[in-house]
Amino acid sequence: MDKQRLDKILELLWVCKLPNLEDTKYLLTLGQQVLIKEPNVLKLQSPITLCGDIHGQFYDLLELFSVGGHPPEQNFLFLGDYVDRGFYSTETFFLLLALKVRYPTKMFLIRGNHESEQVTMDYGFKEECKRKYTDETIYNLCLEAFNALPLAAVIDGDVFCVHGGLSKDLKTVDQLNDIDRNMEPPEYGLFSDILWSDPDEKINGFEESQRGAGYLFGGDVTAEFLKNNNLKFMCRAHQVAQDGYYKWFNGLCYTVWSAPNYCYRGGNLATVFEITNADKTKFKVFREAPACARGKQPDSMLPQYFV
């Protein structure tokens, strides 16, 4: 790793400027190489700060760091969905990837359902790459980096972290290490479910999800999964939370959401979730970055959907 070259790339990205074509290829190639060496399930230690969906809201990501601290002073785990919908998905993903490469033992990224070729074709990231880089290689290198992202994490052996949620096929955390993750997620099955599933207070067991992928899962199966794996609770992202977070099943499951005023019109708060240990945690709530910090927004139509 050329630290001097990487630091120059980071200097640009911190102020929302894209690297040139060759430096971008260098970053994406190096990022893929760093990520693919990690296991499917990261084994991490507290203290650590968890972050939910970002969705290309670059200036709100800067707000997140101003509230939660900056790497490498703080340890971070991001729970996926870095791209799509926001104006700055390329800058957002590239900054997080560059931080991962520069501080590999302090910065951790796992995969969300939007880190996918099919989803990014439909929700804006592919089009953004084409608009900002005429070379199609950049988008393809992004897909390779997406495929290299780990799938889950366990903190201190106590806290299970994943983007979406549980699957009826998931009995043990170790099962996730058997998945070949270096591929586009399939439409159905365990790999898909952990990216797409959602908790639901109104059900027991598993039910079909209106998303068309993953499941709804109840408190009973959440408690069973945690007990069988000697875990205390789980954290996930994937769903907008108006207050920035949501506590499910009397604290067995938490949603962490880190994109304030989602899609620049949602009106919601955002949070980071600080875990000192499983018995000492804290949500830090923040609002969207002030208008004066955002600069001129690009000429781009906002998507007319929330998923």
Backbone hydrogen bonds, N-H to C=O, Kabsch-Sander energy under -0.5 kcal/mol:
donor,donor_aa,acceptor,acceptor_aa,energy
3,K,1,M,-1.1
6,L,2,D,-2.5
7,D,3,K,-2.7
8,K,4,Q,-1.6
9,I,5,R,-1.9
10,L,6,L,-2.6
11,E,7,D,-2.1
12,L,8,K,-1.5
13,L,9,I,-2.3
14,W,10,L,-2.6
15,V,11,E,-0.5
15,V,12,L,-1.2
16,C,13,L,-2.1
17,K,12,L,-2.3
24,T,20,N,-2.4
25,K,21,L,-2.3
26,Y,22,E,-2.2
27,L,23,D,-2.5
28,L,24,T,-2.6
29,T,25,K,-2.4
30,L,26,Y,-2.5
31,G,27,L,-2.9
32,Q,28,L,-2.2
33,Q,29,T,-1.8
34,V,30,L,-2.1
35,L,31,G,-2.6
36,I,32,Q,-2.4
37,K,33,Q,-0.6
37,K,34,V,-0.6
38,E,35,L,-1.8
42,L,40,N,-0.6
42,L,152,A,-2.6
44,L,42,L,-0.7
44,L,154,V,-2.5
48,I,275,I,-1.9
49,T,75,N,-2.5
50,L,48,I,-0.5
50,L,273,F,-3.0
51,C,77,L,-2.3
52,G,271,T,-0.6
53,D,256,V,-0.5
54,I,81,D,-2.4
55,H,81,D,-2.2
56,G,82,Y,-2.1
57,Q,54,I,-1.4
58,F,56,G,-1.7
60,D,57,Q,-0.7
61,L,57,Q,-1.6
62,L,58,F,-1.9
63,E,59,Y,-1.4
64,L,60,D,-2.1
65,F,61,L,-2.1
66,S,62,L,-1.9
67,V,63,E,-1.5
68,G,64,L,-3.3
69,G,65,F,-1.8
73,E,70,H,-1.1
74,Q,70,H,-1.2
76,F,106,K,-2.8
77,L,49,T,-2.6
78,F,108,F,-2.8
79,L,51,C,-2.6
85,R,123,Y,-1.5
86,G,55,H,-0.8
86,G,84,D,-1.8
88,Y,56,G,-2.2
89,S,86,G,-0.5
92,T,88,Y,-2.3
93,F,89,S,-2.6
94,F,90,T,-2.7
95,L,91,E,-2.2
96,L,92,T,-2.2
97,L,93,F,-2.6
98,A,94,F,-2.7
99,L,95,L,-2.3
100,K,96,L,-1.9
101,V,97,L,-2.5
102,R,98,A,-2.6
103,Y,99,L,-2.6
106,K,103,Y,-1.9
107,M,103,Y,-2.0
108,F,76,F,-2.0
110,I,78,F,-1.9
111,R,150,P,-2.2
113,N,195,L,-0.6
115,E,112,G,-1.3
116,S,114,H,-1.9
120,T,116,S,-2.3
121,M,117,E,-1.6
122,D,118,Q,-1.0
123,Y,119,V,-1.9
124,G,120,T,-0.6
126,K,120,T,-1.9
128,E,124,G,-2.3
129,C,125,F,-2.5
130,K,126,K,-2.1
131,R,127,E,-1.9
132,K,128,E,-2.3
133,Y,129,C,-2.5
136,E,134,T,-0.6
138,I,135,D,-1.5
140,N,136,E,-1.7
141,L,137,T,-2.6
142,C,138,I,-2.1
143,L,139,Y,-2.1
144,E,140,N,-1.8
145,A,141,L,-2.0
146,F,142,C,-2.7
147,N,143,L,-2.4
148,A,144,E,-0.8
148,A,145,A,-0.6
149,L,145,A,-0.6
149,L,146,F,-1.4
151,L,40,N,-2.1
152,A,40,N,-1.9
153,A,161,C,-2.2
154,V,42,L,-2.9
155,I,159,V,-2.5
156,D,44,L,-2.8
156,D,154,V,-0.5
158,D,155,I,-2.6
159,V,155,I,-1.9
160,F,158,D,-0.5
160,F,233,F,-1.9
161,C,153,A,-3.1
162,V,235,C,-1.9
163,H,151,L,-0.5
164,G,194,I,-2.6
165,G,194,I,-1.0
170,L,167,S,-1.6
171,K,169,D,-0.8
175,Q,172,T,-1.1
176,L,173,V,-1.7
177,N,174,D,-1.3
178,D,175,Q,-1.7
179,I,176,L,-1.1
181,R,179,I,-1.2
183,M,181,R,-2.9
193,D,189,G,-2.8
194,I,190,L,-2.1
195,L,191,F,-0.6
195,L,192,S,-1.0
196,W,192,S,-1.3
197,S,193,D,-2.6
198,D,215,Y,-2.4
200,D,217,F,-2.0
203,I,200,D,-1.0
207,E,216,L,-2.1
209,S,214,G,-0.9
212,G,209,S,-1.5
216,L,207,E,-2.9
217,F,198,D,-2.1
218,G,205,G,-2.2
219,G,203,I,-0.7
222,T,218,G,-1.5
223,A,219,G,-2.5
224,E,220,D,-2.0
225,F,221,V,-2.3
226,L,222,T,-2.4
227,K,223,A,-2.5
228,N,224,E,-2.6
229,N,225,F,-1.2
230,N,227,K,-1.4
231,L,226,L,-3.0
232,K,158,D,-3.1
233,F,158,D,-1.3
234,M,252,L,-2.2
235,C,160,F,-2.9
236,R,254,Y,-2.5
237,A,163,H,-2.3
239,Q,237,A,-0.7
244,G,241,A,-2.0
246,Y,255,T,-1.5
248,W,246,Y,-0.6
248,W,253,C,-3.4
251,G,248,W,-1.0
252,L,248,W,-1.1
252,L,249,F,-0.8
253,C,248,W,-1.6
254,Y,234,M,-2.0
255,T,246,Y,-2.6
256,V,236,R,-2.8
256,V,254,Y,-0.5
257,W,244,G,-2.4
257,W,255,T,-0.5
258,S,53,D,-0.7
261,N,268,N,-2.6
264,Y,261,N,-2.1
265,R,262,Y,-1.6
266,G,262,Y,-1.5
269,L,242,Q,-2.5
270,A,286,F,-2.1
271,T,257,W,-2.7
272,V,284,K,-1.6
273,F,50,L,-2.5
274,E,272,V,-0.6
274,E,282,K,-3.2
275,I,48,I,-3.0
275,I,273,F,-0.5
276,T,274,E,-0.7
276,T,280,K,-2.4
277,N,280,K,-1.5
280,K,277,N,-1.6
282,K,274,E,-2.2
284,K,272,V,-2.9
285,V,283,F,-0.6
286,F,270,A,-2.9
293,A,290,P,-1.9
294,R,291,A,-1.3
295,G,291,A,-0.6
300,S,298,P,-1.3
